[in-house]
Amino acid sequence: MTTVLLVGALGQARYTTHIARAHMIPPWFALVHPKTGTPINATLLMTISSGLIAFFSSLDVLASLLSVSTLFIFMMMAVALLVRRYYVREVTPGINQLKLVIFLLVIIASSMGTSAYWGLRPNGWVGYVVTIPLWFLGTMGISIFLPQQRTPKVWGVPLVPWLPSLSVAINIFLMGSLGPPAFIRFGICTVAMLVYYTLVGVHATYDMAHQQQKLDALKVKNEDEDEEEKA
């Protein structure tokens, strides 16, 4: 747990820096140390807040909450990889988009069914006869009926869609081994962050994006004026 908190503090500080640059949190946390080139303010924020939470929380609470959140993120990354490979906006036909959604829902639902059946009947096998073939059919459907819209230029995940689909199944299965309190805490944290993002984050990122567009347009205008003066 100490290693996880240390790595989380260092890694999350980089994410916090980008979040601060989008003004979803005070931009002061995006400052980088002039000598080391590291996000010192964001690192201090993550380290102190993680330390305080760890100090006043029990080990089982921390372990379960970290596990469910990490597994959920890994599962979403696998789904996002499939979406990125098989969907491109304004390029992918609508029918293929619908097929992708259906196949992804089959993969996720069958994985959840496998995890639930294992929790309810650890010595049973009948449920797996239904859930595992469904997962296989959903993955095969993506492989056969959908062409990849993007291919990696240098290096990419191999065995797509099988490896990402297997990652979805494994992460959901491991999430099912956690107790209900972990999901309750995870749900509370998720709802709180969604409320904050809806009320604050969306407006901050929208304003920041328009401000950046104005700066880019002004830069282009100045470059054109300089070229006209030179001519």
C-alpha positions as CSV (number, residue, x, y, z in Angstrom):
1,M,0.0,0.0,0.0
2,T,2.9,2.3,0.7
3,T,4.3,1.7,-2.8
4,V,0.9,2.3,-4.3
5,L,0.4,5.6,-2.5
6,L,3.9,6.7,-3.5
7,V,3.5,5.8,-7.2
8,G,0.0,7.3,-7.2
9,A,1.3,10.6,-5.7
10,L,4.0,10.8,-8.4
11,G,1.9,9.7,-11.3
12,Q,-1.3,11.5,-10.4
13,A,0.7,14.8,-10.0
14,R,1.2,14.7,-13.8
15,Y,-2.5,14.3,-14.4
16,T,-3.2,17.0,-11.9
17,T,-0.9,19.4,-13.8
18,H,-2.9,18.9,-17.0
19,I,-6.2,19.3,-15.1
20,A,-4.9,22.6,-13.6
21,R,-3.9,23.8,-17.0
22,A,-7.5,23.3,-18.1
23,H,-8.5,25.4,-15.1
24,M,-10.7,22.7,-13.6
25,I,-8.7,23.3,-10.4
26,P,-6.6,26.4,-9.6
27,P,-3.9,26.9,-12.2
28,W,-1.4,27.4,-9.4
29,F,-1.1,23.6,-9.3
30,A,0.2,23.6,-12.9
31,L,3.4,25.4,-12.0
32,V,6.6,23.6,-12.8
33,H,9.8,24.0,-10.8
34,P,12.3,26.0,-12.9
35,K,15.3,23.9,-12.0
36,T,13.9,20.3,-11.8
37,G,11.2,20.7,-14.4
38,T,8.8,18.8,-12.2
39,P,5.2,19.7,-11.2
40,I,6.1,20.5,-7.6
41,N,2.8,22.1,-6.5
42,A,0.7,19.2,-7.9
43,T,3.1,16.7,-6.3
44,L,2.7,18.3,-2.9
45,L,-1.1,18.4,-3.3
46,M,-1.3,14.7,-4.1
47,T,1.3,13.7,-1.5
48,I,-0.3,15.6,1.4
49,S,-3.9,14.7,0.5
50,S,-3.0,11.0,0.0
51,G,-1.1,11.0,3.2
52,L,-3.9,12.5,5.2
53,I,-6.5,10.1,3.7
54,A,-4.2,7.1,4.4
55,F,-3.5,8.3,7.9
56,F,-7.2,8.5,8.9
57,S,-8.4,5.4,7.0
58,S,-8.2,1.7,7.8
59,L,-6.1,-0.6,5.5
60,D,-9.1,-2.6,4.3
61,V,-10.9,0.5,3.2
62,L,-7.9,1.8,1.3
63,A,-7.2,-1.6,-0.3
64,S,-10.7,-2.1,-1.5
65,L,-11.2,1.4,-2.8
66,L,-7.9,1.5,-4.6
67,S,-8.6,-1.9,-6.1
68,V,-12.1,-1.2,-7.4
69,S,-11.0,2.2,-8.9
70,T,-7.9,0.8,-10.5
71,L,-9.7,-2.2,-12.0
72,F,-12.5,0.1,-13.3
73,I,-10.0,2.4,-15.0
74,F,-8.1,-0.5,-16.6
75,M,-11.5,-1.9,-17.8
76,M,-12.4,1.5,-19.3
77,M,-9.0,1.8,-21.0
78,A,-9.6,-1.6,-22.7
79,V,-13.0,-0.4,-23.9
80,A,-11.6,2.9,-25.1
81,L,-8.9,1.0,-27.0
82,L,-11.6,-1.0,-28.9
83,V,-13.6,2.2,-29.6
84,R,-10.5,4.0,-30.9
85,R,-9.5,1.1,-33.2
86,Y,-13.0,0.6,-34.6
87,Y,-14.6,4.0,-34.6
88,V,-13.7,7.3,-36.2
89,R,-16.1,10.2,-36.1
90,E,-17.7,11.1,-39.4
91,V,-15.9,8.1,-41.0
92,T,-17.4,5.0,-39.4
93,P,-20.9,4.2,-40.9
94,G,-23.8,4.4,-38.6
95,I,-24.5,0.6,-38.9
96,N,-21.0,-0.2,-37.8
97,Q,-21.2,2.2,-34.9
98,L,-24.4,0.4,-33.8
99,K,-22.7,-3.0,-34.2
100,L,-19.7,-1.9,-32.1
101,V,-22.0,-0.7,-29.3
102,I,-24.0,-3.9,-29.3
103,F,-20.8,-6.1,-29.2
104,L,-19.3,-4.1,-26.4
105,L,-22.5,-4.4,-24.4
106,V,-22.5,-8.1,-24.9
107,I,-18.8,-8.3,-23.8
108,I,-19.4,-6.2,-20.7
109,A,-22.7,-7.9,-19.7
110,S,-21.3,-11.4,-20.2
111,S,-18.2,-10.5,-18.1
112,M,-20.5,-9.1,-15.4
113,G,-22.6,-12.3,-15.5
114,T,-19.5,-14.5,-15.2
115,S,-18.3,-12.5,-12.1
116,A,-21.8,-12.5,-10.5
117,Y,-22.2,-16.3,-11.0
118,W,-18.8,-17.0,-9.5
119,G,-19.7,-14.9,-6.5
120,L,-23.1,-16.6,-6.1
121,R,-22.2,-20.2,-7.0
122,P,-18.4,-20.7,-6.7
123,N,-18.8,-24.4,-7.2
124,G,-21.3,-24.2,-10.1
125,W,-20.6,-24.4,-13.8
126,V,-24.0,-24.0,-15.6
127,G,-23.8,-20.2,-15.7
128,Y,-20.4,-20.3,-17.4
129,V,-21.9,-22.3,-20.3
130,V,-24.0,-19.2,-21.1
131,T,-21.7,-16.2,-20.1
132,I,-18.4,-17.4,-21.6
133,P,-19.8,-18.2,-25.0
134,L,-21.6,-14.9,-25.1
135,W,-18.3,-13.1,-24.4
136,F,-16.6,-15.2,-27.1
137,L,-19.4,-14.3,-29.6
138,G,-19.3,-10.6,-28.8
139,T,-15.5,-10.5,-29.3
140,M,-15.7,-12.6,-32.5
141,G,-18.4,-10.3,-33.8
142,I,-16.0,-7.3,-33.5
143,S,-13.3,-9.3,-35.2
144,I,-15.4,-10.5,-38.1
145,F,-18.1,-7.8,-38.8
146,L,-16.1,-4.6,-38.1
147,P,-13.1,-3.3,-39.9
148,Q,-10.4,-1.5,-38.0
149,Q,-10.6,2.3,-38.6
150,R,-7.2,3.0,-37.1
151,T,-3.9,1.1,-37.2
152,P,-0.9,1.9,-34.9
153,K,1.9,3.6,-36.7
154,V,4.8,2.3,-34.6
155,W,3.6,0.0,-31.9
156,G,0.1,-1.1,-30.8
157,V,-1.7,-3.6,-28.7
158,P,-1.6,-7.0,-30.4
159,L,-4.4,-9.5,-30.9
160,V,-7.1,-6.8,-31.1
161,P,-10.0,-7.3,-30.3
162,W,-9.2,-10.5,-28.3
163,L,-6.7,-9.1,-25.8
164,P,-8.6,-5.9,-24.9
165,S,-11.8,-7.9,-24.6
166,L,-10.0,-10.4,-22.3
167,S,-8.8,-7.4,-20.2
168,V,-12.4,-6.2,-19.9
169,A,-13.5,-9.7,-18.7
170,I,-10.6,-10.1,-16.2
171,N,-10.9,-6.7,-14.7
172,I,-14.7,-7.0,-14.2
173,F,-14.2,-10.5,-12.8
174,L,-11.7,-9.2,-10.2
175,M,-14.0,-6.3,-9.4
176,G,-16.7,-8.8,-8.6
177,S,-14.5,-10.3,-5.9
178,L,-14.6,-7.1,-3.9
179,G,-17.3,-6.5,-1.2
180,P,-20.3,-4.2,-1.5
181,P,-18.8,-1.4,0.7
182,A,-16.0,-0.9,-1.9
183,F,-18.6,-0.2,-4.6
184,I,-20.6,2.1,-2.3
185,R,-17.5,4.2,-1.6
186,F,-16.5,4.2,-5.2
187,G,-20.0,5.3,-6.2
188,I,-20.0,8.2,-3.7
189,C,-16.6,9.4,-4.9
190,T,-17.6,9.0,-8.6
191,V,-20.9,11.0,-8.1
192,A,-19.0,13.7,-6.2
193,M,-16.5,14.1,-9.0
194,L,-19.2,14.0,-11.7
195,V,-21.1,16.8,-9.9
196,Y,-17.9,18.9,-9.7
197,Y,-17.1,18.3,-13.3
198,T,-20.6,19.2,-14.5
199,L,-20.8,22.4,-12.4
200,V,-17.2,23.5,-12.7
201,G,-15.0,21.5,-15.0
202,V,-17.2,21.7,-18.2
203,H,-17.3,25.5,-18.0
204,A,-13.6,25.8,-17.2
205,T,-12.5,23.6,-20.0
206,Y,-14.9,25.3,-22.5
207,D,-13.7,28.8,-21.6
208,M,-10.0,27.6,-21.7
209,A,-10.5,26.1,-25.2
210,H,-12.1,29.2,-26.6
211,Q,-9.3,31.3,-25.0
212,Q,-6.7,29.1,-26.7
213,Q,-8.5,29.4,-30.1
214,K,-8.4,33.2,-29.8
215,L,-4.7,33.1,-29.0
216,D,-4.0,30.8,-31.9
217,A,-6.0,33.1,-34.2
218,L,-4.2,36.2,-32.9
219,K,-0.8,34.4,-33.5
220,V,-1.7,33.6,-37.1
221,K,-2.9,37.1,-37.7
222,N,0.4,38.6,-36.3
223,E,2.4,36.2,-38.5
224,D,0.5,37.2,-41.6
225,E,1.0,40.9,-40.8
226,D,4.8,40.3,-40.3
227,E,5.0,38.6,-43.7
228,E,3.1,41.5,-45.4
229,E,5.5,44.0,-43.8
230,K,8.5,42.0,-45.0
231,A,7.0,41.8,-48.5
